[in-house]
Amino acid sequence: MRTWALTLSLVLYAAFLPCPSFGEELVGPLTREALLAANPDWQAVAAAYQPKPDLVDRLRACGREVRIEVFLGTWCSDSKAHVSALFKVLEMADSPLFRVVLIGVPEDKDKREPYYGGRDIVKLPTFLILVDGREIGRIVETPERSLEEDLLRILGL
């Protein structure tokens, strides 16, 4: 009888252990590699995105360092679409002057504030475009035209 009770206890215990899920929620500073390793379907989205080559050429010609801080949710479909597009655009631009900082935020809105670092972030993803440490523009949730067109507009190129 004791063996049965112990087995039942172990089964019940294991049933309620948290299970890692495919495409897990990642929070805090991220690398592109860690993001794609945990969410491999984002790579397919990036590969499928077709930026306009002439606009990417204009971005490549940018002569100043640009920091892009990206606040994203790994659980968020807009983040998946637009952060993946950013990966593709910057990969094609192939410029060392574009530096990307990725910050994952939790799905629970009540737990997000510490990840924002005092910045006014309302929707995800939010791309902050900084030059010389100063924000010159942002893309919030969805680009107005396309990611590359909005970046060109913000950068004045």
N, C-alpha and C positions, 0 to 999 in steps of 0.2 A: 504494500500500500504506500509506503514511503517513497518508493521509486516512482510510482505513478504521480504522486503529488509533486515531487521534485521536477519530473519531466514537464508536467503541466505548468509549474511556476516558470521554468526556463522558457517554454514556448510563449507564454504570455509576456514575459519580460522582453524577449527578442521581438515580439510583434509590435511593441511600442517603442523600440529604439528608433531614433531618427535615422533615416536612410539617406545617403547622399543621392541626389537626383541628377540626371543628365541635364546640363544647362543650369547649373546651380547659381544662386544669387551670390555675386561677388561685390564686396563693398570696400571702400578705401582706395588708396592709390593702386593703379593697375598697370601692367605692361600689356602691350598689344598681344604678345605671345601668350601670357596667362589668360587673357580674355578669350582668345581664339581656341586655346586648349580646352577651356571649360565650356565653350560654346562653339563647337566646330561648324555649325550651320551658318554662322556669321561669315565665314570664309567664302562659302558659296554665294551669299548675298553680295559680298564685295566683288567677287569674280564676275557676277552677272551685271553689275552696274556699268553703264557705258557713258563716261563723261565725254563732253565735247572736246576733241583733241586741241582745237584752236584755243579754247579757254584754258586748258591745262598748260599749253605753251606759254600763255600770258602769265599764269601763276609761276611757272618755272623761271620766268624773267624777273620775278620780284627780287629786288636788290637789298632787302633789309630782313633782319631776323624777325620772325613772327612766331609768337607762342600761342598755341590754341589749347585752352583748358576745356576739357569735355566732361560734363557731368552727365552720367548715364545710368540707366538701370538695365542690368542684364536680363531682366524679366520683361522689359518694355519693347514692344514691337517697333515703335518709332526710333528708339535707340539702335536696335538691330539694323534697321534700314539705313539710317543716316550716318551712324558711326562707321558702318561698313562702307558706305559711299565715300566717307572721308578717307578711309584707308586706301581705297582704290585711287582717288584723286591724287593723294600725296605720293603714293607709290609711282604713279605715272609722271608726276611733276619731278620726282627724284631730285629734290633740292634739300641740302643740309640746313637751309635757313628756316625751314618749317619745323618747329618743335612741338610735339603733342604731349599733353599731360592728361591722362585718363583717371577719372575719379568715379568709382562705382558707388551708388547710393542705394539704401534699402527700399524695398517696395512699401514698407510701412511708413507713411508720411510723417508720423509722429517721431520717427527715429532719424530723419534725414538731416536736420539742422547742423549737427556736428561735422558733417561731411562737406558742407558748403563753405566753410571757412569765412563766415561773415558776409558772403556774397549774396545778392538778391537773386535767388534761383526759384522759379515758380513751376516750370514745366521741364520735362526731360524728353530728349536730351537738350542740354543747353551748351552751346559752343561759345566760349568767351575768346575774342580775338584781341590779343595784346601786342603792342609794339612799344619798345622801350619801357616795359613794365606798366604801361597804361592801357586800359581797355579802350579800344577804338570802335568796337561793335560786337554784336552777338547774333547768333542764329538760335532761335528758341523753338524747340519741338520739331518744326518742319521748315525747310528752306522755303523762301518766298518763290524763287524760280528754280534753281538747282543749287546744290552745294557749291559747285565751282563758280557759278555766276554770283551767288551771294558773297562768297569770299572775295572775288574780284571787286565787287561793289564796295564792300567794307574797306578793302585795302586801297581803294582808289586807283585801281589798275585798269 
